[in-house]
């Protein structure tokens, strides 16, 4: 049985998921609350609301992005690069 990682499309998918989910996940799970409260001097309630809003927006955007990449499969890599650049910039 051939390795699934040997296929270029599968390898691209693994890198896309790592590149697009990593910045948001790190902010939400590790540094978001301490940064907002201690670094940006926002209140606990505001920091909680911002992180909750970010989570809800990402949950709503994921099916939309999935539909877009399903409609235009040839643009998947371009869409992924755009998302990765927008989250790091």
NUDRENRO-397391 format. One record per atom (N, C-alpha, C): residue number from 1; residue in three letters; atom name; y, z, x. Coordinates in nm, 4 decimals. Layout:
NUDRENRO-397391
pos	code	site	c2	c3	c1
NUM	ala	CA	Y	Z	X
...
//
This chain:
NUDRENRO-397391
pos	code	site	c2	c3	c1
1	unk	N	-0.1181	0.0000	0.0847
1	unk	CA	0.0000	0.0000	0.0000
1	unk	C	0.1247	0.0000	0.0895
2	unk	N	0.2157	-0.0941	0.0704
2	unk	CA	0.3336	-0.1021	0.1566
2	unk	C	0.4311	0.0126	0.1278
3	unk	N	0.5051	0.0461	0.2286
3	unk	CA	0.6046	0.1527	0.2146
3	unk	C	0.7197	0.1055	0.1261
4	unk	N	0.7611	0.1901	0.0352
4	unk	CA	0.8727	0.1555	-0.0533
4	unk	C	1.0049	0.1504	0.0224
5	unk	N	1.0161	0.2257	0.1285
5	unk	CA	1.1400	0.2296	0.2050
5	unk	C	1.1575	0.1019	0.2869
6	unk	N	1.0513	0.0275	0.3065
6	unk	CA	1.0605	-0.0958	0.3841
6	unk	C	1.1396	-0.2036	0.3089
7	unk	N	1.1458	-0.1943	0.1778
7	unk	CA	1.2194	-0.2933	0.0988
7	unk	C	1.3693	-0.2676	0.1131
8	unk	N	1.4493	-0.3696	0.1477
8	unk	CA	1.5929	-0.3487	0.1699
8	unk	C	1.6671	-0.2944	0.0477
9	unk	N	1.6269	-0.3365	-0.0712
9	unk	CA	1.6937	-0.2874	-0.1920
9	unk	C	1.6704	-0.1393	-0.2150
10	unk	N	1.5504	-0.0925	-0.1861
10	unk	CA	1.5199	0.0498	-0.2019
10	unk	C	1.5954	0.1333	-0.0992
11	unk	N	1.6023	0.0807	0.0225
11	unk	CA	1.6753	0.1507	0.1277
11	unk	C	1.8240	0.1583	0.0926
12	unk	N	1.8786	0.0488	0.0401
12	unk	CA	2.0187	0.0479	-0.0021
12	unk	C	2.0415	0.1505	-0.1132
13	unk	N	1.9483	0.1589	-0.2070
13	unk	CA	1.9613	0.2562	-0.3157
13	unk	C	1.9632	0.3997	-0.2659
14	unk	N	1.8813	0.4278	-0.1670
14	unk	CA	1.8789	0.5635	-0.1108
14	unk	C	2.0132	0.5956	-0.0442
15	unk	N	2.0675	0.5012	0.0324
15	unk	CA	2.1953	0.5240	0.0995
15	unk	C	2.3103	0.5322	-0.0012
16	unk	N	2.3041	0.4517	-0.1056
16	unk	CA	2.4096	0.4548	-0.2079
16	unk	C	2.4138	0.5912	-0.2752
17	unk	N	2.2977	0.6433	-0.3137
17	unk	CA	2.2958	0.7738	-0.3789
17	unk	C	2.3451	0.8831	-0.2851
18	unk	N	2.3062	0.8764	-0.1597
18	unk	CA	2.3527	0.9760	-0.0645
18	unk	C	2.5022	0.9687	-0.0408
19	unk	N	2.5557	0.8471	-0.0310
19	unk	CA	2.6978	0.8300	0.0000
19	unk	C	2.7877	0.8604	-0.1194
20	unk	N	2.7415	0.8293	-0.2399
20	unk	CA	2.8286	0.8486	-0.3555
20	unk	C	2.8200	0.9899	-0.4147
21	unk	N	2.7059	1.0551	-0.4026
21	unk	CA	2.6927	1.1890	-0.4610
21	unk	C	2.7306	1.3010	-0.3654
22	unk	N	2.7234	1.2770	-0.2373
22	unk	CA	2.7454	1.3838	-0.1398
22	unk	C	2.8845	1.4462	-0.1464
23	unk	N	2.9944	1.3692	-0.1435
23	unk	CA	3.1269	1.4338	-0.1421
23	unk	C	3.1533	1.5209	-0.2653
24	unk	N	3.1225	1.4682	-0.3827
24	unk	CA	3.1454	1.5462	-0.5042
24	unk	C	3.0564	1.6683	-0.5137
25	unk	N	2.9317	1.6530	-0.4733
25	unk	CA	2.8378	1.7660	-0.4781
25	unk	C	2.8798	1.8762	-0.3818
26	unk	N	2.9213	1.8389	-0.2631
26	unk	CA	2.9644	1.9394	-0.1660
26	unk	C	3.0870	2.0128	-0.2179
27	unk	N	3.1810	1.9397	-0.2738
27	unk	CA	3.3011	2.0057	-0.3262
27	unk	C	3.2660	2.0974	-0.4423
28	unk	N	3.1864	2.0479	-0.5366
28	unk	CA	3.1532	2.1286	-0.6541
28	unk	C	3.0671	2.2497	-0.6203
29	unk	N	2.9686	2.2322	-0.5342
29	unk	CA	2.8712	2.3377	-0.5109
29	unk	C	2.9047	2.4320	-0.3963
30	unk	N	2.9776	2.3846	-0.2968
30	unk	CA	3.0019	2.4684	-0.1797
30	unk	C	3.1468	2.5148	-0.1664
31	unk	N	3.2387	2.4217	-0.1583
31	unk	CA	3.3751	2.4559	-0.1176
31	unk	C	3.4781	2.4520	-0.2291
32	unk	N	3.4432	2.4010	-0.3442
32	unk	CA	3.5420	2.3800	-0.4491
32	unk	C	3.6126	2.5063	-0.4947
33	unk	N	3.5370	2.6033	-0.5380
33	unk	CA	3.5990	2.7248	-0.5916
33	unk	C	3.6748	2.8027	-0.4845
34	unk	N	3.6147	2.8297	-0.3678
34	unk	CA	3.6914	2.9019	-0.2654
34	unk	C	3.8164	2.8257	-0.2205
35	unk	N	3.8055	2.6929	-0.2085
35	unk	CA	3.9224	2.6156	-0.1674
35	unk	C	4.0334	2.6238	-0.2719
36	unk	N	3.9974	2.6062	-0.3977
36	unk	CA	4.1005	2.6071	-0.5021
36	unk	C	4.1651	2.7442	-0.5160
37	unk	N	4.0853	2.8501	-0.5055
37	unk	CA	4.1394	2.9850	-0.5251
37	unk	C	4.2128	3.0343	-0.3998
38	unk	N	4.1497	3.0240	-0.2850
38	unk	CA	4.2079	3.0790	-0.1629
38	unk	C	4.3000	2.9809	-0.0915
39	unk	N	4.2627	2.8536	-0.0865
39	unk	CA	4.3424	2.7561	-0.0130
39	unk	C	4.4568	2.6979	-0.0932
40	unk	N	4.4317	2.6641	-0.2180
40	unk	CA	4.5345	2.6022	-0.3014
40	unk	C	4.6047	2.7016	-0.3924
41	unk	N	4.5658	2.8278	-0.3864
41	unk	CA	4.6290	2.9375	-0.4624
41	unk	C	4.6322	2.9138	-0.6128
42	unk	N	4.5239	2.8592	-0.6672
42	unk	CA	4.5147	2.8484	-0.8124
42	unk	C	4.4415	2.9713	-0.8657
43	unk	N	4.4586	2.9977	-0.9921
43	unk	CA	4.3925	3.1142	-1.0508
43	unk	C	4.2432	3.0858	-1.0690
44	unk	N	4.1668	3.1920	-1.0908
44	unk	CA	4.0227	3.1773	-1.1119
44	unk	C	3.9947	3.0902	-1.2335
45	unk	N	4.0692	3.1116	-1.3387
45	unk	CA	4.0495	3.0351	-1.4620
45	unk	C	4.0804	2.8872	-1.4440
46	unk	N	4.1881	2.8577	-1.3725
46	unk	CA	4.2250	2.7186	-1.3480
46	unk	C	4.1217	2.6504	-1.2590
47	unk	N	4.0754	2.7191	-1.1550
47	unk	CA	3.9738	2.6623	-1.0667
47	unk	C	3.8455	2.6347	-1.1433
48	unk	N	3.8055	2.7274	-1.2279
48	unk	CA	3.6853	2.7083	-1.3088
48	unk	C	3.7016	2.5896	-1.4027
49	unk	N	3.8181	2.5796	-1.4651
49	unk	CA	3.8444	2.4678	-1.5567
49	unk	C	3.8431	2.3343	-1.4839
50	unk	N	3.9027	2.3276	-1.3662
50	unk	CA	3.9047	2.2025	-1.2901
50	unk	C	3.7650	2.1599	-1.2480
51	unk	N	3.6842	2.2541	-1.2020
51	unk	CA	3.5482	2.2206	-1.1611
51	unk	C	3.4618	2.1815	-1.2810
52	unk	N	3.4827	2.2463	-1.3941
52	unk	CA	3.4102	2.2091	-1.5160
52	unk	C	3.4523	2.0703	-1.5623
53	unk	N	3.5822	2.0421	-1.5568
53	unk	CA	3.6309	1.9102	-1.5956
53	unk	C	3.5739	1.8018	-1.5044
54	unk	N	3.5692	1.8290	-1.3751
54	unk	CA	3.5127	1.7323	-1.2811
54	unk	C	3.3658	1.7048	-1.3129
55	unk	N	3.2914	1.8091	-1.3447
55	unk	CA	3.1505	1.7935	-1.3801
55	unk	C	3.1352	1.7094	-1.5063
56	unk	N	3.2154	1.7364	-1.6077
56	unk	CA	3.2072	1.6619	-1.7338
56	unk	C	3.2458	1.5155	-1.7156
57	unk	N	3.3482	1.4899	-1.6348
57	unk	CA	3.3891	1.3513	-1.6094
57	unk	C	3.2792	1.2755	-1.5358
58	unk	N	3.2166	1.3401	-1.4374
58	unk	CA	3.1075	1.2743	-1.3659
58	unk	C	2.9888	1.2486	-1.4586
59	unk	N	2.9603	1.3407	-1.5487
59	unk	CA	2.8505	1.3212	-1.6435
59	unk	C	2.8793	1.2055	-1.7382
60	unk	N	3.0052	1.1902	-1.7785
60	unk	CA	3.0413	1.0806	-1.8678
60	unk	C	3.0471	0.9468	-1.7940
61	unk	N	3.0859	0.9500	-1.6667
61	unk	CA	3.1008	0.8256	-1.5910
61	unk	C	2.9666	0.7685	-1.5450
62	unk	N	2.8672	0.8525	-1.5246
62	unk	CA	2.7393	0.8051	-1.4710
62	unk	C	2.6735	0.6980	-1.5588
63	unk	N	2.6615	0.7164	-1.6903
63	unk	CA	2.6025	0.6092	-1.7714
63	unk	C	2.6878	0.4817	-1.7725
64	unk	N	2.8191	0.4974	-1.7677
64	unk	CA	2.9076	0.3809	-1.7634
64	unk	C	2.8856	0.3012	-1.6358
65	unk	N	2.8786	0.3701	-1.5235
65	unk	CA	2.8537	0.3033	-1.3958
65	unk	C	2.7152	0.2396	-1.3949
66	unk	N	2.6176	0.3081	-1.4534
66	unk	CA	2.4835	0.2514	-1.4638
66	unk	C	2.4818	0.1233	-1.5451
67	unk	N	2.5563	0.1208	-1.6550
67	unk	CA	2.5638	-0.0003	-1.7370
67	unk	C	2.6348	-0.1132	-1.6626
68	unk	N	2.7414	-0.0806	-1.5900
68	unk	CA	2.8128	-0.1833	-1.5138
68	unk	C	2.7232	-0.2450	-1.4068
69	unk	N	2.6503	-0.1616	-1.3349
69	unk	CA	2.5623	-0.2160	-1.2316
69	unk	C	2.4435	-0.2900	-1.2925
70	unk	N	2.4067	-0.2549	-1.4147
70	unk	CA	2.3015	-0.3285	-1.4827
70	unk	C	2.3489	-0.4648	-1.5307
71	unk	N	2.4750	-0.4726	-1.5718
71	unk	CA	2.5301	-0.6004	-1.6171
71	unk	C	2.5539	-0.6959	-1.5008
72	unk	N	2.5980	-0.6430	-1.3877
72	unk	CA	2.6293	-0.7254	-1.2707
72	unk	C	2.5506	-0.6755	-1.1496
73	unk	N	2.4214	-0.7038	-1.1431
73	unk	CA	2.3409	-0.6525	-1.0322
73	unk	C	2.3873	-0.7032	-0.8959
74	unk	N	2.4479	-0.8192	-0.8924
74	unk	CA	2.4931	-0.8714	-0.7632
74	unk	C	2.6132	-0.7937	-0.7087
75	unk	N	2.6778	-0.7157	-0.7936
75	unk	CA	2.7948	-0.6374	-0.7505
75	unk	C	2.7626	-0.4906	-0.7255
76	unk	N	2.6349	-0.4529	-0.7285
76	unk	CA	2.5970	-0.3119	-0.7116
76	unk	C	2.6498	-0.2546	-0.5813
77	unk	N	2.6298	-0.3250	-0.4727
77	unk	CA	2.6737	-0.2733	-0.3425
77	unk	C	2.8255	-0.2599	-0.3380
78	unk	N	2.8967	-0.3572	-0.3941
78	unk	CA	3.0434	-0.3512	-0.3960
78	unk	C	3.0932	-0.2335	-0.4798
79	unk	N	3.0313	-0.2134	-0.5952
79	unk	CA	3.0684	-0.0995	-0.6804
79	unk	C	3.0408	0.0324	-0.6070
80	unk	N	2.9270	0.0402	-0.5409
80	unk	CA	2.8912	0.1629	-0.4686
80	unk	C	2.9877	0.1890	-0.3542
81	unk	N	3.0253	0.0863	-0.2811
81	unk	CA	3.1204	0.1044	-0.1716
81	unk	C	3.2563	0.1479	-0.2267
82	unk	N	3.2977	0.0905	-0.3369
82	unk	CA	3.4235	0.1305	-0.3995
82	unk	C	3.4226	0.2763	-0.4420
83	unk	N	3.3125	0.3208	-0.4990
83	unk	CA	3.3019	0.4611	-0.5403
83	unk	C	3.3007	0.5535	-0.4184
84	unk	N	3.2247	0.5160	-0.3162
84	unk	CA	3.2184	0.5970	-0.1956
84	unk	C	3.3561	0.6077	-0.1293
85	unk	N	3.4291	0.4985	-0.1215
85	unk	CA	3.5623	0.5017	-0.0616
85	unk	C	3.6613	0.5814	-0.1459
86	unk	N	3.6478	0.5736	-0.2784
86	unk	CA	3.7404	0.6487	-0.3633
86	unk	C	3.7155	0.7988	-0.3578
87	unk	N	3.5937	0.8406	-0.3327
87	unk	CA	3.5668	0.9846	-0.3251
87	unk	C	3.5991	1.0435	-0.1888
88	unk	N	3.6057	0.9603	-0.0873
88	unk	CA	3.6365	1.0129	0.0463
88	unk	C	3.7826	0.9954	0.0816
89	unk	N	3.8530	0.9107	0.0096
89	unk	CA	3.9917	0.8803	0.0453
89	unk	C	4.0852	0.9771	-0.0124
//
